[in-house]
């Protein structure tokens, strides 16, 4: 890693101050600590949805009284929710474990 000269540090500080003043939304999107916290909350929500999906699947299959029934509809929705939330948890975990560039 190459260290910056005082002139380069000063110029970089000016650029950062200008970006903060002109586009605070852009600065917020680049806040890695905030993104990491938001990612953690997302994973917790996805785990809850996974649990809900498995519960709906099990209860729907238990309540199903034929192929065309409310229990089967609940089971299908629960299965879809289970698959979707599992894929999303795996994607989020892969994103979090990615080494920084």
C-alpha positions in Angstrom: 0.0 0.0 0.0 1.4 3.4 -1.0 0.9 6.3 1.5 -0.4 9.6 0.2 1.5 12.8 0.3 0.1 15.7 2.4 -1.1 17.5 -0.8 -2.9 14.3 -1.9 -4.5 13.9 1.5 -5.6 17.5 1.5 -7.1 17.1 -2.0 -8.8 13.8 -1.0 -10.3 15.6 2.1 -11.7 18.4 -0.2 -13.3 15.8 -2.5 -14.9 13.9 0.4 -16.2 17.2 1.9 -17.6 18.2 -1.5 -19.3 14.8 -2.0 -20.8 14.9 1.5 -22.2 18.4 0.9 -23.6 17.8 -2.6 -24.8 14.1 -2.4 -25.5 12.8 1.2 -27.5 9.9 -0.2 -24.5 8.7 -2.1 -22.4 8.9 1.1 -25.0 6.9 3.0 -25.1 4.2 0.4 -21.3 3.8 0.7 -21.4 3.5 4.5 -20.1 0.0 5.0 -21.0 -0.2 8.7 -24.6 0.7 8.0 -24.7 -1.9 5.2 -23.3 -4.5 7.4 -25.9 -3.9 10.2 -28.7 -3.8 7.6 -27.4 -7.1 6.2 -27.5 -8.6 9.7 -31.1 -7.6 10.1 -31.9 -9.0 6.7 -30.5 -12.4 7.6 -32.5 -12.5 10.9 -35.7 -11.7 9.0 -34.8 -14.4 6.4 -34.3 -17.0 9.1 -37.7 -16.1 10.6 -39.3 -16.4 7.1 -37.6 -19.8 6.7 -39.0 -21.0 10.0 -42.5 -19.7 8.9 -42.2 -21.4 5.5 -41.3 -24.8 7.1 -44.1 -24.4 9.6 -46.6 -23.6 6.8 -45.4 -26.5 4.7 -45.7 -29.0 7.6 -49.1 -27.7 8.8 -50.4 -27.5 5.2 -49.4 -31.0 4.5 -51.0 -32.2 7.7 -54.2 -30.4 7.0 -54.4 -31.3 3.3 -57.4 -33.5 2.5 -56.7 -34.0 -1.2 -54.8 -32.4 -4.0 -57.1 -29.5 -4.2 -57.6 -28.1 -0.7 -56.8 -25.1 1.4 -54.2 -27.2 3.3 -52.4 -28.0 0.0 -52.4 -24.4 -1.0 -50.8 -23.5 2.4 -48.2 -26.2 1.9 -47.3 -25.0 -1.6 -47.0 -21.4 -0.3 -44.9 -22.6 2.6 -42.7 -24.7 0.3 -42.1 -21.7 -2.0 -41.3 -19.5 1.0 -38.9 -22.1 2.4 -37.0 -22.4 -0.9 -36.9 -18.7 -1.5 -35.7 -17.8 2.0 -33.1 -20.6 1.9 -31.7 -19.3 -1.3 -31.6 -15.7 0.0 -29.9 -16.8 3.3 -27.2 -18.6 1.3 -26.7 -15.5 -0.9 -26.5 -13.1 2.0 -24.0 -15.3 3.9 -21.9 -15.6 0.7 -22.0 -11.8 0.4 -20.9 -11.3 4.1 -18.1 -13.8 3.9 -16.7 -12.3 0.7 -13.2 -10.9 1.2 -13.0 -7.1 0.8 -11.4 -5.9 -2.5 
